[in-house]
Amino acid sequence: MAQTGRRNSVQDQDLIERYIDPEWDRYPGGRADARTREGVPIWALVAHLRATGSDPDQLARDYHLSREAVDAALAYYRQNKKHIDARILLNSA
């Protein structure tokens, strides 16, 4: 997956707080089903990014999200990789 620039954990956390729904535990899959504040599942963004060649700018356009929202989703993914990857795997089965 393409890098979205070097960010530190404080910057990642700031993006997550601004763009990711903080109540991810209300979704059936918990962390695996976390969403952006616009309601887009993070697992769907990551899966789409993998399928389309790892272009975060195109991902933002495809989902009508800001680039910062995409960066926040990717930061959340990095922090919750095993949960999101498991959700993607379940969806592809």
Contacts in CASP RR format, 6 or more apart in sequence:
PFRMAT RR
TARGET T0000
AUTHOR 0000-0000-0000
METHOD contacts of the structure
MODEL  1
MAQTGRRNSVQDQDLIERYIDPEWDRYPGGRADARTREGVPIWALVAHLR
ATGSDPDQLARDYHLSREAVDAALAYYRQNKKHIDARILLNSA
1 46 0 8 1.000
1 49 0 8 1.000
1 50 0 8 1.000
1 54 0 8 1.000
1 74 0 8 1.000
2 49 0 8 1.000
2 53 0 8 1.000
2 54 0 8 1.000
2 55 0 8 1.000
2 56 0 8 1.000
4 56 0 8 1.000
4 70 0 8 1.000
4 71 0 8 1.000
4 74 0 8 1.000
7 15 0 8 1.000
7 71 0 8 1.000
7 75 0 8 1.000
11 75 0 8 1.000
12 75 0 8 1.000
12 78 0 8 1.000
12 79 0 8 1.000
13 75 0 8 1.000
15 68 0 8 1.000
15 71 0 8 1.000
15 72 0 8 1.000
15 75 0 8 1.000
16 72 0 8 1.000
16 75 0 8 1.000
16 76 0 8 1.000
16 79 0 8 1.000
18 68 0 8 1.000
18 72 0 8 1.000
19 36 0 8 1.000
19 37 0 8 1.000
19 66 0 8 1.000
19 68 0 8 1.000
19 69 0 8 1.000
19 72 0 8 1.000
19 73 0 8 1.000
20 34 0 8 1.000
20 35 0 8 1.000
20 36 0 8 1.000
20 37 0 8 1.000
20 42 0 8 1.000
20 72 0 8 1.000
20 73 0 8 1.000
20 76 0 8 1.000
21 34 0 8 1.000
21 35 0 8 1.000
21 36 0 8 1.000
21 37 0 8 1.000
21 39 0 8 1.000
24 30 0 8 1.000
24 31 0 8 1.000
24 33 0 8 1.000
24 34 0 8 1.000
24 35 0 8 1.000
25 31 0 8 1.000
27 33 0 8 1.000
27 34 0 8 1.000
27 35 0 8 1.000
29 87 0 8 1.000
30 83 0 8 1.000
31 80 0 8 1.000
31 83 0 8 1.000
31 84 0 8 1.000
32 43 0 8 1.000
32 80 0 8 1.000
32 83 0 8 1.000
32 84 0 8 1.000
32 86 0 8 1.000
32 87 0 8 1.000
33 41 0 8 1.000
33 43 0 8 1.000
33 87 0 8 1.000
34 41 0 8 1.000
34 42 0 8 1.000
34 76 0 8 1.000
34 80 0 8 1.000
34 84 0 8 1.000
35 41 0 8 1.000
35 42 0 8 1.000
36 42 0 8 1.000
36 45 0 8 1.000
36 65 0 8 1.000
36 69 0 8 1.000
36 72 0 8 1.000
36 73 0 8 1.000
37 69 0 8 1.000
38 64 0 8 1.000
38 65 0 8 1.000
38 69 0 8 1.000
40 63 0 8 1.000
40 65 0 8 1.000
40 73 0 8 1.000
42 73 0 8 1.000
42 76 0 8 1.000
42 77 0 8 1.000
42 80 0 8 1.000
42 84 0 8 1.000
43 84 0 8 1.000
43 87 0 8 1.000
43 88 0 8 1.000
43 91 0 8 1.000
45 59 0 8 1.000
45 63 0 8 1.000
45 70 0 8 1.000
45 73 0 8 1.000
45 74 0 8 1.000
45 77 0 8 1.000
46 73 0 8 1.000
46 74 0 8 1.000
46 77 0 8 1.000
46 84 0 8 1.000
46 88 0 8 1.000
47 88 0 8 1.000
47 91 0 8 1.000
47 92 0 8 1.000
48 59 0 8 1.000
48 62 0 8 1.000
48 63 0 8 1.000
49 55 0 8 1.000
49 56 0 8 1.000
49 59 0 8 1.000
49 74 0 8 1.000
52 58 0 8 1.000
52 59 0 8 1.000
52 62 0 8 1.000
56 67 0 8 1.000
56 70 0 8 1.000
56 71 0 8 1.000
56 74 0 8 1.000
57 67 0 8 1.000
59 65 0 8 1.000
59 70 0 8 1.000
60 66 0 8 1.000
60 67 0 8 1.000
60 69 0 8 1.000
60 70 0 8 1.000
63 70 0 8 1.000
65 73 0 8 1.000
76 84 0 8 1.000
77 84 0 8 1.000
END
